[in-house]
Amino acid sequence: LLAYFVVAHRALSVDSPRLAALALGLLAIIVFIRGLLALRPRAWLLALAWIAAAWLLAGSVCAVPVLLLMPSLFLALACSLFARTLVRGRIPLVVRMVALIEGQPAAELAPDIRTYATNVTRLWAGLLGGLSLLNLVLALNTVPGGALERLGIAPPWPLSPEVAATVDTWGIYVPVVATLVGEFIFRQQRFPGRYDGPLDYLRKLAKIPREKWTGIFH
C-alpha cells in the first residue's frame, strides 16, 4: 500500500506511463492480496489479468489518466458495498454490523434499531456515491494534470489544481469524518446507554474476529 502511494505520486509528478502502470499493478496485489496468499486460483487469474492490462497500458498515454480515475472507482465500489444490500430481500449492511456487535441475528434486532441501521446504510451509500462522482469530476477537469487534459480533450469545466485540491480536501475527506463523528454522536442520543463512549464502542468492535467481519460482506 505504501509502495502504491509512493509510485502513484511519482507517476503523476513526472507524467510517467510506466510508473502509472506499475502503480496499477500494485493495486491488483492490494485488492487480491488475501486470495493470492491463500493460493486461490480465481484471485491469481484476476490479479494476473489486471497486471497484464496494466502492462499493456504502460506503452500508451492512457496509463496516467486511468490511474487518476482509480480513487473514484474505489469510492464507487465502496458505495456498492452498502447500496447492493438495500435491495429488497437482503439485509442492509449496517444492520448486519449491528447484529454482529450485539451478538444476535438481524431478525431479532428491535424494529427501531433495524430501521435506524437501514437508514445509516442509505446514508453511507448516498454519501460514497456522491463523493465518487465529485472525485470523478475533479479527476477529469483539473487543468493542468487532469485525465481529459492528458488525453488531449478540452475539459468542459476546467478547474485549477489549487481549486481541485481544496475541493478534494473539504468536499471529500471532511464529509467522511464529519459523518462518522456526527452519526456516532446522534446514535448515542437516539439510543442512550448502549455504549459508555467511543472507546467502549471501539473495544466492542475489536472483540469481533476478523472472519466474522468478512462474512457480513458476502
PEUR-V810098 format. One record per residue. RES is the residue in three letters. PHI is phi in whole degrees, 0 to 359 (none if undefined). OMEGA is omega in degrees with one decimal (none if undefined). D_CENTER is the distance of its C-alpha to the mean C-alpha in Angstrom with 2 decimals. Layout:
RES;PHI;OMEGA;D_CENTER  RES;PHI;OMEGA;D_CENTER
//
This chain:
LEU;none;177.8;14.13  LEU;296;178.5;16.69  ALA;299;179.2;18.48  TYR;300;-178.1;15.58  PHE;298;-179.9;15.23  VAL;295;-177.5;19.03  VAL;293;-179.9;19.63  ALA;297;178.8;17.09  HIS;299;179.4;18.66  ARG;295;-179.7;22.07  ALA;300;179.6;21.47  LEU;288;-178.2;20.66  SER;291;-176.2;23.54  VAL;255;178.8;26.14  ASP;55;-176.4;24.82  SER;255;176.2;25.13  PRO;299;-179.2;24.15  ARG;293;177.9;24.94  LEU;292;177.0;22.67  ALA;297;177.9;19.84  ALA;295;176.8;20.57  LEU;297;177.6;20.67  ALA;298;177.9;17.21  LEU;295;176.1;15.96  GLY;295;176.2;18.05  LEU;296;177.0;16.58  LEU;299;178.7;13.07  ALA;300;179.2;14.89  ILE;294;179.9;16.24  ILE;297;-175.7;13.03  VAL;293;-172.1;11.54  PHE;253;-172.3;15.00  ILE;303;-177.8;16.46  ARG;294;178.6;17.44  GLY;293;178.4;19.11  LEU;295;180.0;20.77  LEU;293;178.6;22.22  ALA;275;178.7;23.40  LEU;59;176.9;25.04  ARG;278;-176.6;23.66  PRO;304;-177.7;25.06  ARG;298;179.6;22.27  ALA;296;179.8;19.65  TRP;294;-179.8;22.18  LEU;295;-179.9;22.97  LEU;294;-179.8;19.44  ALA;296;-180.0;18.78  LEU;293;176.9;22.22  ALA;295;177.4;21.75  TRP;299;-179.2;18.56  ILE;295;177.9;20.56  ALA;296;177.1;23.55  ALA;296;177.5;21.77  ALA;297;179.6;20.62  TRP;297;177.6;24.26  LEU;294;179.7;25.58  LEU;288;-175.7;23.50  ALA;301;-178.9;24.99  GLY;260;-178.0;28.20  SER;233;178.5;26.94  VAL;280;-175.6;25.86  CYS;275;-173.1;22.63  ALA;299;-178.4;20.90  VAL;294;175.8;19.95  PRO;303;178.1;18.86  VAL;297;177.8;16.59  LEU;299;178.9;15.06  LEU;296;-177.2;14.65  LEU;274;-176.9;12.69  MET;299;178.5;10.07  PRO;302;178.6;7.64  SER;296;179.1;8.29  LEU;297;-178.1;7.98  PHE;290;173.4;4.55  LEU;295;177.3;3.88  ALA;295;177.7;6.78  LEU;294;176.7;6.09  ALA;297;176.2;4.08  CYS;300;-177.7;7.14  SER;295;177.7;9.33  LEU;301;178.6;9.10  PHE;277;-171.7;10.80  ALA;295;-175.7;12.79  ARG;291;178.3;14.42  THR;276;178.3;15.89  LEU;270;177.3;17.64  VAL;295;-178.2;19.90  ARG;306;179.6;23.47  GLY;97;177.9;24.55  ARG;255;178.5;21.27  ILE;265;-179.7;20.40  PRO;306;-172.4;17.52  LEU;302;-178.1;14.75  VAL;291;173.9;15.77  VAL;297;177.4;19.35  ARG;298;179.9;18.74  MET;297;-179.3;17.39  VAL;297;179.1;20.47  ALA;299;179.0;22.76  LEU;293;179.9;21.61  ILE;294;-178.0;22.22  GLU;281;179.5;25.50  GLY;71;178.6;26.61  GLN;214;179.2;27.75  PRO;300;-178.9;26.98  ALA;300;-178.3;24.85  ALA;293;-177.8;28.01  GLU;267;177.0;29.94  LEU;292;177.4;27.77  ALA;301;-177.0;29.68  PRO;304;-179.0;29.19  ASP;292;177.9;28.20  ILE;291;179.6;25.49  ARG;296;178.8;24.17  THR;296;179.7;24.30  TYR;298;-179.0;22.54  ALA;296;176.5;19.68  THR;296;178.5;19.43  ASN;294;176.8;19.31  VAL;292;174.9;16.53  THR;300;177.2;14.49  ARG;297;179.7;15.48  LEU;301;-177.4;14.64  TRP;290;176.9;10.95  ALA;298;179.5;10.82  GLY;294;-178.8;12.82  LEU;296;-178.2;11.16  LEU;294;176.2;7.62  GLY;295;177.8;9.85  GLY;296;179.4;12.04  LEU;293;176.7;9.78  SER;297;178.3;8.74  LEU;295;179.1;12.54  LEU;298;179.1;13.45  ASN;296;178.4;11.64  LEU;296;178.5;13.31  VAL;299;179.4;16.57  LEU;296;-177.9;16.49  ALA;296;-177.8;15.85  LEU;280;-166.0;18.63  ASN;255;178.8;21.15  THR;294;179.0;21.40  VAL;225;-0.4;24.97  PRO;275;171.9;25.66  GLY;104;-179.4;22.80  GLY;283;-176.2;20.68  ALA;296;-179.3;19.99  LEU;294;-179.4;22.84  GLU;297;178.8;25.22  ARG;292;178.3;24.75  LEU;269;178.9;25.64  GLY;81;179.8;28.71  ILE;250;179.6;27.63  ALA;287;179.7;28.37  PRO;295;179.4;25.34  PRO;291;179.7;26.27  TRP;230;-175.9;25.01  PRO;299;179.2;25.41  LEU;234;177.0;23.82  SER;288;177.9;24.99  PRO;303;-179.7;22.72  GLU;294;178.5;23.75  VAL;295;-180.0;22.75  ALA;299;179.8;19.39  ALA;295;179.0;18.72  THR;295;178.9;19.94  VAL;296;-180.0;17.87  ASP;299;-178.1;14.70  THR;288;-174.1;15.68  TRP;277;-177.2;17.13  GLY;263;-177.6;15.15  ILE;241;-175.4;11.54  TYR;290;-178.2;11.83  VAL;298;178.5;14.87  PRO;301;179.8;13.80  VAL;294;179.5;10.96  VAL;295;-179.4;13.68  ALA;298;179.1;16.34  THR;292;178.3;14.82  LEU;301;-177.1;14.40  VAL;290;-176.9;17.94  GLY;297;-179.9;19.52  GLU;294;179.6;18.54  PHE;294;178.8;19.92  ILE;297;179.2;23.06  PHE;297;-179.7;23.61  ARG;297;178.7;23.16  GLN;295;177.5;25.80  GLN;285;-178.9;28.12  ARG;287;179.9;27.56  PHE;232;-175.8;28.11  PRO;294;174.4;30.25  GLY;89;-178.6;31.19  ARG;284;177.3;28.33  TYR;227;177.0;27.12  ASP;279;-179.7;29.25  GLY;152;-178.6;26.46  PRO;303;-178.9;23.05  LEU;295;177.8;24.47  ASP;296;178.3;25.89  TYR;296;179.6;22.62  LEU;295;177.5;20.87  ARG;296;178.3;23.88  LYS;295;178.2;23.51  LEU;295;-176.2;19.91  ALA;292;-177.8;21.13  LYS;284;-176.7;23.96  ILE;276;-179.5;21.90  PRO;300;-178.4;21.86  ARG;301;-178.6;18.67  GLU;299;179.5;19.95  LYS;290;175.7;20.03  TRP;300;179.9;16.40  THR;298;-176.3;15.60  GLY;296;-176.5;18.10  ILE;287;-179.9;16.58  PHE;269;-179.4;13.85  HIS;274;none;16.76
//
